[in-house]
Amino acid sequence: MLGRVALGFVSLAVLMIVAAFVWLHTASFGKHVEKKILPKISDQLGPTMTTRSVQEKGILSTTVTVEDFRVLGKAGEPVLTASEIAIDFDPWAFLASLGTHRKVNSVDLRGIHLVLVRLPNGAWDLPSHPKKPPSHHQPPKHPVRIERITLRDSSFSLVDRSKGTRLDVTDIYALLHDEDPLITLEDLTAKAFRGSLHAQGWTDISNSALPAWNVHIRLAGIDLGALPSPPESIEGKLFARADLSGRGTSGAALQRNTAGTAHFELHDATWIHFTLGEAIVSALEKELAKLHLGGKPPAMKGHTSLGDPRADVRVADGWANLVEPAVADTAEGKLTLTGRVGLDGALDLEGQLGVEPEYVAGKEKFSEPVPVSFRVEGTTSDPKIEAVKPGPFGERVPGWLKKLENKLLSPFEKKH
């Protein structure tokens, strides 16, 4: 009996010692955030960083909340604001490791608003802080591990006052896990360009210079006209899904190392400033003159509906290669494209348009669509239509005109 009582007292004493140890170390966690961590952040961001309060919650004060976090740019406007940052500290991991292992169960970020502004002079409105000599600071021997990071009710804006453009991404929600060196993006959702974005992925930062990564992205209803730099030749709403992987995050590394597959759909697509139509009219006029058909083909519209074209691509070696021909039904005829598009925007496409007879009007009417081949070069922002070639006309030439065509072409065929 006495043994049990003694054991009970010993157990209680041990629990009290443990509780006291935990309390002594966790009660100061909020002070550590306020006195140590935030000043270090301020050293990096400059004196324009402010917070309203740092509060501790919980019996053992294991949760620290930073309210009204603000960072101002050089022009005095907020660059980064956060209504609340809640950090949940794990005292038991700290205790079990005798103070060498610091684990944060979660960081909950609410109302994060990041606004990047390019000023009229071209400079970015970022926090200013005095330049310091380079240091040889080594990473901490016992770094803090953050198990879960949640981002809620947040937004991102990119404002370019030098060009008068603006990009807004709203309703951002993200959930990440840190399993050093692997960071997993379990979920990301956001609204942008009058549509929505959903993504999942991971990155392995073992090699900080070229971190490996994988991402699965879904886009729905992205209005091309709402992009900061909308394409000059295409309108419509983009639906897409992509499964991509690679190494590195710089522009050069992304172009060189990205690989994977993607599917694209463009709903209610319209080809505006239909430069292809102008090139085809010119080429057809010359060909009709060769066949002595006379007449001038009617001008094509300055824009044409493409319907809902779809395309599947395979990404490798800096190019998105069309797996199968992309087909669109236009008022002028059936449009087919093959080839590839560079990740840097370069175009390397072969096309064919089966021009409807009404656009090949001459002295005689054609009964079937006339094929016109062409190339698309240049870039996605400035496409160039090259090497437009009508024909061969073959059976499409009505009656006696076919014989005339054969007569005109026979001298060239004999040379081959």
PEGI-V377368 format. One record per helix or strand of 3 or more residues. SS is the DSSP state (a for helix, b for strand). FROM is the first residue (numbers start at 1). LEN is the number of residues. If there is no record, write none. Layout:
# PEGI-V377368
SS,FROM,LEN / SS,FROM,LEN
This chain:
# PEGI-V377368
a,2,25 / a,29,17 / b,53,5 / b,63,10 / b,78,13 / a,91,6 / b,102,17 / b,144,17 / b,165,15 / b,182,11 / b,195,10 / b,212,12 / a,224,3 / b,234,14 / a,251,7 / b,259,14 / a,275,16 / b,303,5 / b,310,7 / b,319,4 / b,326,5 / b,333,10 / b,346,10 / a,357,3 / b,370,10 / b,383,8 / a,394,3 / a,400,16
